[in-house]
Amino acid sequence: MDDSASDFHTLNEAEYAISKLQSVEIIKLRRFARSRLVFNSRELSEYELISEALSRTLNGRRRWNKKLNIFQHLIGVMKSISNDQRRTKASKKEVFSEELREDRKQEIDQLDNAQDISFLIEYEEILSTIFNEFKTDKISLEILNCLLEGSTRSEIVLKLDLSKHEYDAAKKRITRRILQMKERGQI
């Protein structure tokens, strides 16, 4: 497939558009990055994922197609980065809600800008529902928060001063309850 240079913005245009991102767009990028980290790779932090997307755009590794606005482009780059991370680190991941992502994969791949916003809101609602479900289970709630921050199993065990058995037991509770919530249509 031949991509014509006229189909893409210049690096200067990309730099200018990025500098003009609105606060609300930056917040949406952060929320999207956070959702990708929870539901996918967690190999990069939220800020690293955003920074990598910006870097790849500004150095020309990911060209900005004129059919997309800069927000849509950055969302696509972050999807690609997190998917690459997930594939390359598959044996070491601790993805507790892969089922959620798989159910929405085709829908997510076809989002337009309005749907991107809807998608972000939906994931925020899912996260809120999940966290609310664990509000009385302090260990599980702390583990969820650590996972949201991108911490690995060993980091969580150390940070929360848990035994590996305590962590594994809580992780099983989390997975089981999320699957039950999904079966009941809560998420």
C-alpha positions in Angstrom: 0.0 0.0 0.0 1.5 3.3 -1.1 0.9 6.2 1.4 1.2 9.5 -0.3 2.9 12.2 1.7 -0.1 14.4 1.0 -2.2 12.1 3.1 -0.2 13.0 6.2 0.5 16.2 8.3 4.0 17.5 8.5 6.0 17.2 11.7 5.7 20.9 12.2 1.9 20.6 11.9 1.9 17.8 14.4 4.0 19.7 16.9 1.7 22.7 16.6 -1.4 20.6 17.0 0.0 18.9 20.1 0.9 22.3 21.6 -2.7 23.4 21.1 -4.3 20.3 22.8 -7.0 21.5 25.2 -7.0 20.6 28.9 -10.1 18.4 28.4 -8.3 16.5 25.6 -5.3 16.0 27.8 -7.5 14.6 30.6 -9.2 12.3 28.1 -5.8 11.1 26.9 -4.8 10.4 30.5 -8.0 8.5 31.1 -7.6 6.5 27.9 -3.9 5.7 28.8 -5.0 4.6 32.3 -7.7 2.3 30.8 -5.2 0.7 28.4 -2.8 0.1 31.3 -5.4 -1.6 33.5 -6.9 -3.7 30.7 -3.8 -4.4 28.7 0.0 -4.2 29.1 0.8 -2.2 32.3 4.4 -2.3 31.1 4.5 1.5 30.8 3.1 4.0 33.2 0.3 6.3 32.1 2.7 9.1 31.5 5.2 6.9 29.7 2.5 5.7 27.4 1.4 9.3 26.5 5.0 10.4 26.2 5.8 7.5 23.9 2.8 8.4 21.7 3.9 12.0 21.5 7.5 11.1 20.8 6.6 8.7 18.0 4.4 11.4 16.5 7.0 14.2 16.8 9.9 12.1 15.5 7.9 10.9 12.5 7.8 7.2 13.5 4.0 7.5 13.5 2.7 9.8 10.9 -0.5 11.8 11.5 -3.0 11.0 8.9 -5.0 14.0 7.7 -8.3 12.0 8.1 -7.9 12.2 11.9 -7.6 15.0 14.3 -4.6 15.0 16.6 -6.6 13.5 19.5 -7.8 10.6 17.4 -4.2 10.0 16.2 -2.7 10.0 19.7 -5.4 7.5 20.9 -4.6 5.3 18.0 -0.8 5.4 18.7 -1.5 4.6 22.4 -3.6 1.6 21.4 -0.9 0.4 19.1 1.9 0.9 21.8 -0.1 -0.9 24.5 -1.1 -3.7 22.2 2.6 -4.2 21.2 3.6 -4.2 24.9 0.8 -6.7 25.7 2.0 -9.0 22.9 5.7 -8.9 23.8 5.2 -9.3 27.5 2.3 -11.8 27.4 3.9 -14.3 29.7 4.6 -11.8 32.4 1.3 -9.9 32.4 -1.3 -9.9 35.1 -4.3 -8.9 33.2 -7.3 -9.4 35.4 -10.0 -8.4 32.9 -8.9 -9.6 29.5 -12.5 -10.7 28.9 -13.7 -7.1 29.1 -11.2 -6.0 26.5 -12.0 -8.9 24.1 -15.8 -8.2 24.2 -15.2 -4.6 23.1 -12.2 -5.1 20.7 -14.2 -4.8 17.5 -16.2 -1.9 18.8 -13.1 -0.1 20.0 -11.2 -0.6 16.7 -14.0 1.3 14.8 -14.4 4.3 17.1 -14.7 7.8 15.7 -14.1 10.9 17.8 -17.6 11.0 19.4 -17.3 7.3 20.1 -13.8 7.8 21.6 -15.4 10.1 24.2 -18.2 7.6 24.8 -15.7 4.8 25.1 -13.7 6.8 27.7 -16.8 7.5 29.7 -17.8 3.8 29.5 -14.4 2.7 30.8 -14.5 5.2 33.6 -18.0 3.8 34.6 -16.7 0.3 34.4 -13.7 1.2 36.7 -16.0 3.0 39.1 -18.4 -0.1 39.2 -15.5 -2.4 39.8 -14.0 -0.3 42.5 -17.4 0.1 44.2 -17.8 -3.7 44.2 -14.6 -4.0 46.3 -15.1 -1.0 48.6 -15.3 -3.4 51.7 -12.4 -5.6 50.6 -9.4 -3.4 51.5 -6.7 -5.7 50.1 -8.4 -6.1 46.8 -9.1 -2.4 46.5 -5.4 -1.6 47.2 -4.4 -4.2 44.6 -6.7 -2.7 42.1 -5.3 0.7 42.7 -1.8 -0.6 42.3 -2.7 -2.4 39.1 -4.3 0.9 37.8 -1.0 2.6 38.6 0.8 -0.1 36.5 2.5 -1.9 39.3 3.7 -5.5 38.8 2.9 -8.4 41.1 6.2 -8.2 42.9 5.9 -4.4 43.4 2.4 -4.8 44.8 3.5 -7.6 47.2 6.3 -5.4 48.4 4.4 -2.2 48.5 1.3 -3.6 50.4 3.5 -5.9 52.6 1.5 -9.0 51.4 2.6 -12.6 51.2 2.4 -14.1 47.7 -0.4 -16.3 49.0 -2.4 -13.2 50.2 -1.8 -11.5 46.8 -2.8 -14.6 44.8 -6.0 -15.1 47.0 -7.0 -11.5 46.5 -6.3 -11.7 42.8 -8.5 -14.8 42.5 -11.3 -12.9 44.4 -10.9 -10.0 42.0 -11.0 -12.1 38.9 -14.0 -14.2 40.1 -16.0 -11.2 41.1 -15.3 -9.4 37.9 -16.4 -12.4 35.9 -19.6 -12.6 38.0 -20.2 -8.9 37.4 -19.8 -9.4 33.7 -22.2 -12.4 33.7 -24.8 -10.3 35.6 -24.4 -7.5 33.0 -23.1 -5.1 35.6 -20.0 -4.3 33.5 
